[in-house]
């Protein structure tokens, strides 16, 4: 099965096949033998990649796969062939949703925009607080606010949709 | 004060510091009472205590900051003393009064000493009167614009505008040129008025890249004050300490002695009892100025304990019981080098955003010369209501070089999955040339972002892509199998994928 993986905006193709007790991952003409053992009923795994031992934490949200490898977090997106194709077509036609998502789990302290507001790229649209620290959440792209999905005082999860633009 | 023996102590805190206090109590034969919020029912401090009392919902304003509930919990459980730990109510003079009026012992200084050092303008006046050097600046709240402009001119730019009632970075502005002064003063004042109910601001000279070195002092009710040496705390990010060590690589014996004596002089000037810390800024010419006093036990107290062998919580309890300090100044000696690293639930590779989650796997360092103060446990939910500091890892060795090697080894032994921590950042700090050479200051981390930024090699990114594909494949297949067994529609993968179930068939 072929997967398209996005890490830091870079695209990697990885082909996974069943092999022995584990799987074989083929990337850029290199084969890696990977054995996966679950460490508990949670999200932690011990991987042996070509015999090298790596501890991995995994959190899945749709296509997104958050990895914790040796204490470091990596965000990736793992798409099948069909999803990758759909994504490429969407990108080519210039349609892409313009939204603001929660950069972390936290409490909304202040919403600085309302539906109908014109927002510039980089403008602060709301204040999110966690662990006594306030963080400004900015809009990457500008536009007119078409919908607000949160209010002051709401607790929001990482990646939750907060603001939509036209 | 007449001597009273503490038999039962309520710890008005949570996490690693609550456990730290309880450990000493257990050694002293003192029973402990924990308080906990709804979010902390399964926390280690609740399990470690003799008894525990629920004090309300998760937000600290409704639980750990409720003086009434805490004092009532102490009375209900027959406690005769309260230890505040740090943070929360630890520097709240009104709380101390309430504890004392309830007939209980507060393990800490008097409310008067807290107030004297809590208001920054008042503290500057008291220290100047006691011949303790403070950062050059004003000792009156700014009266009008003309005075402010003249004062800033006299002190010399850059200057800092600070709120008298300030704390936590609120109400502080750095001003580099005269035209920025008045608008900045206005914003600082209104911020302070909102945050602290007191808009008084004053000016301080802004020292360029100073070192932050603090001195631990201890006073008793018999008029004795001693110091337990310094702690070097210059490795900071956004005014938050990250790594501390003792001795400071900057100080020589003469400067160490002078700063220690000055800290004792400052504590005596306000009749200070119990544990306290004088924070100093030290400039490039090794001039030192008192910055502020922390009237409580400090987070980083383990580095002092490791080098002088004193259990500071035990001393706090003895002094609170009205006893004299166990040692005089010339009986206190230090040995070797200690370093502490603070493990924060922060994504250091992603703008240091606070991280939440459930700890799925946990391994903490062990072995020679390692001390761990941690509130972590398997399955712990790291929520968004409390401080992100999860644990402190400290090491002790013969000399600095050995201590650094030992800390790097200890950090390598840490495994935490389920919640992101600043562990990789701590490793980068310990391995940096700035830290190894000992030539660093409070600006080192922020003025060298590239040194402390994560380095993702191309090879590493490819590995991550492979791991992501493998895990997505395994998890999606596993779900497919489970779905089918629960009556999912046909077309889902066949049962052979069970062989992929991690750990399932092996």
Interface residues (C-beta under 8 A of the other chain):
Chain A: X1 X3 X5 X7 X8 X10 X12 X14 X16 X18 X21 X23 X25 X27 X28 X32 X34 X36 X37 X38 X39 X40 X42 X43 X44 X45 X47 X49 X54 X55 X56 X57 X58 X59 X60 X65 X67 X68 X69 X70 X71 X72 X73 X74 X76 X78 X103 X104 X105 X106 X107 X129 X130 X131 X132 X133 X135 X155 X158
Chain B: X345 X347 X349 X350 X351 X353 X354 X355 X356 X357 X358 X360 X361 X378 X384 X385 X386 X387 X388 X414 X415 X416 X417 X418 X420 X421 X423 X424 X454 X456 X461 X462 X463 X464 X465 X466 X467 X468 X469 X470 X471 X472 X473 X474 X475 X499 X500 X502 X503 X504 X505 X506
